[in-house]
Amino acid sequence: MTSQQSALNADNEPAILTCGLRRSYEIRHKAEGLIASIKGLFKPEFSFIDAVADLDIRIEPGELVGFLGPNGAGKTTTLKMMSGLIAPTKGTVEVLGRNPFRREADFLASISLVMGQKQNLWWDLPPAETLALHREIYDISEPEYRERLKQLVDMLEIGDVLEIQARKLSLGQRMRAELAVALLHRPRILFLDEPTIGLDILMQKKVREFLLEYHARYSPTLLLTSHNMDDVAALCKRVIVINRGYKVYDGNLDRLTALARLDKILTVTFASAPPPGFDPKRLGTLVSAEGGRFCMKIPRDEAPRVAGELYNSGGVIDLTIEEAPLEDALADLFARPAS
C-alpha cells in the first residue's frame, strides 16, 4: 500500500460513511393526444423520483458487507455514488475520507468497481494486454506487477486464458479475468455488483472462494450486491437491506434471517398412501406433492408440533425440517412499507 493510500485509510475513519444520502431523478410526463403533446412542449410537467433516499451507512475498514434489495431498490445507484460515477442530489458520502465525486487520483487508485453486467476487459484484446494497460494506468512497478499478476493468476486459475481474445472467453473465464484486472492495483475498497450473475454453480463457488481467500490475505473493505443469496451467506456476516431507496435493515445476517423467515420447510415421505385425515392445507401451505412425498411451508413455531403429529400418524419413512430459502424470507421484508 502506498503512503497516499495509507493516508486515505486512517484508523479513526470509517471506510465508507453516508449521511442522508439521496439521489433523485427528474421525470418528464408526456400526456396522450396531439393537443396535450403540443401543450407539453410549452408547459412541460415534471416529477421527481428518489432512487436512493436518506441513506445512512457506516462501514469500517476490512468489513465484508452484503448490500441487498429487490430490483430497483437503489443498490447500483448507491455503488455508483460511492465510487464517484454519479453525484448525490442531497446528503453526503465519504469513502476513505474523501468525496468520491471529486475523483482524485489517489482516491481512484484505492477503489475498484466490478459489475457483473459490465466489463473492464477490452473486448478485442486478450486479458494479458488489458492487465498491462492497467499496470501503466496505476503506475505499478515492473517487479510489483509481476508479483501481483502471478498471485492473481494462480488464485483465479486463469493462466491458460491470458492470451485469448476477451470476446472468445466463456463467462466464467471472463469474470475471473475481470477480477484480476480490478484487483491488480490492490484497492482498499472493492465494490461488487452481481459478480456471479449468469455463472454456473461451480464457477459461482470458485469466485466466492477466491474472494474469501483474497480478503484473508489483503483485508480490503468489500461491499457486495447480489441476488444470489449463496454469495451473501458465504461472504458476509453483516447485511444492509434497502427497499424503494430506503434502508430497512442493517445488522447481522443471522438475525435478519431469524426476523424474516416466518416459515419452515417441512418435507414428509410416507411409505405408501398418506394416513387417513392427512390434509397438507390444514398443516400449512403445500409447496409440492409427488407420490408419497409432500413438501409444505409451516409457521416456524408450529413446525415441532406438526412434525410430531405426522410421526404419530404412522407410515412416515422420512421427515425433514429446513429453513425457507433466504430469497423467500427477504421477499416479506421487501414487501413491508418503508419506514
C-alpha angles and dihedrals in degrees: 000000000000123000089250091054090048090054089052091056104048115172094242094052129083116236091232128017128174128177123190089338113187135172118187130183127207115231122197115214120223117197122209121254135047097267093049090048091053091049088050091060091061101030107025118187121221137185133184130233124196114226089179123018132192093331117181115186133162120186122179125221112279096016122142106215130178115217109202139179142121123279110294094021093124102257099129092042089055092050090050091053091048091051094045099248093121132018124237120250091219140356129034138282125191124185116187086347094302137108101247094208091066086066095206114189097241090048093051089050089058100054139054133192122205117187118188092214096046131056140224094191120097103245096221097040130075115248090252091066094045089051090050090051091051090051088060094044093053095037094235114176118243095249092048091047093053092047095047093043093052092049094049094044091050095045094046095038094227101131091115096054103046094098097042119102109258093235089060096054123104117246092257093049091047094051092050090049089048089055091051091053092046094050101039092098092047098241118206090217126041119193111198119191112188095325095175099043110139095007122128120247095262093050092046088055092050092051092049092048091050093050091050092049093046092049091049090054102041107015100220119175106255127198112187130191115190142148087207103093091193087066092052096044092049097046111026135060093175124053135185116205123199129183127185087354096304128108110245101170139016119173149064117352092224091054091049092053090048090051097044103036103085095163141053124213109235118190119188129182122197125205091233132338118356114264119265112281095024107146117169091195090059092052099043142298116326111231100175142343127199121167107309094343120099128182118197141174109233128186103258095237090052097049098091093048093047091048091052092048092052094049091049091051089068134229097071113142098171136014129173133179118202138168115264114255111279090237090061091046093053092048088073091051092049090051093058119099115263112258 
